[in-house]
Amino acid sequence: MGGVFHAQQCAEKYLKAILVAKGQAFPKTHDLAALSDLCDQNGVIIPISQDLLQRLTAYAVQVRYPGDDPIPDEARAALKTAQTVRNFARKLLGLIS
């Protein structure tokens, strides 16, 4: 289960990095869709559906409660979403070409 938590954290931190780069303050939140909306309001459209971001958001809290581990397909989907956010953000921030 820890892997999906880390996938959520990865996406969250990169979305927040984009907002910092844009000089935009953001609330204390784990809500990836809300952070994506803030990015959009600042001219950066995140190439991930709100639905996928909401699914990944759930892992920020769900990891704290035992017994509801994701199935391998869910874990793979979470990782793929985080990787897409990461790759997009790193390119936008000039960390990769």
N, C-alpha and C positions, 0 to 999 in steps of 0.2 A: 504493500500500500504506500510505503514511503516514496516510491518512484513517481506516483501520480501527484503527490503533494509537491515534490520537487519540480515536476513539470509545470504545475500551476504557479509556483513561486518564480520560476524562470520567466514565464510569460508576463507575470505581474511586474517583475523588476524591469524588464525591457520596455514595457509600455510606460512605466514611470520614468525611465531614462529618456524616452522620446519626449515626454512632457517637460522634463527638466531642460532638455536641449531647446525646446520651444519657449522656455521661460514661463511655463504655465504651472501654477500651483494645482495641487490635486488633494482630494480628501483622503483621510486614512481609510482605505477600503481594500478589500480583496476582489471586488467585483470587476472582472476583466471587461465585461461589456460596457460598464460605466467608464472605465479608463479608455476604452476604444472610442467611445462617444466623445470624450474630451480631446482625444487625438484628432478625431474628425473635425471638431470645432476649431482646431488649430491648424487645419489644412493637411493633415496626415490621415489618409484612409488606410486602415489596417486591413490587409487582404485575407481576413478570416471572418466567417459568418458569426453573427451574434449568437446563434444557437451553439456553435462549437465553443465559443468563449464562455457561455453560461455553463456548459457541461464541465469545462475545465475549472471554472470558478468553484463549483461544488466541492472539489477536492481540497480546497483551502480549509474547509471546516470538517468535512467528512472524515478526514484522516484522524481526527481526534476521538472518533467513536468507533470502538472495535466491532467487528462482526459484519461489516458491510464492504468487504474488499471487492475491488473491481475485477471483472473477468479479464483474461489476457487481451481480448480484443479492445476492451475499454481502455486498458493501460496503453496499448499501442496507439490508439486514437489520441489519447491525451498527450503522449510523447510527440506525435506528429504535429498536433496543434502547437505545442510549445516550440518545436523546432521551426515551424513556419514563422511564428512571431519573432523568434530569435534571429533567424536569417534575415527577415525583413528589417528589423530594428538595427542589426549590425551593419547592414548595407546603408541604411538611411543615415546612421550616425557616423559613417565613414570608417568603420572598424574593419570592413572587408571591401574588396572591389568587386 
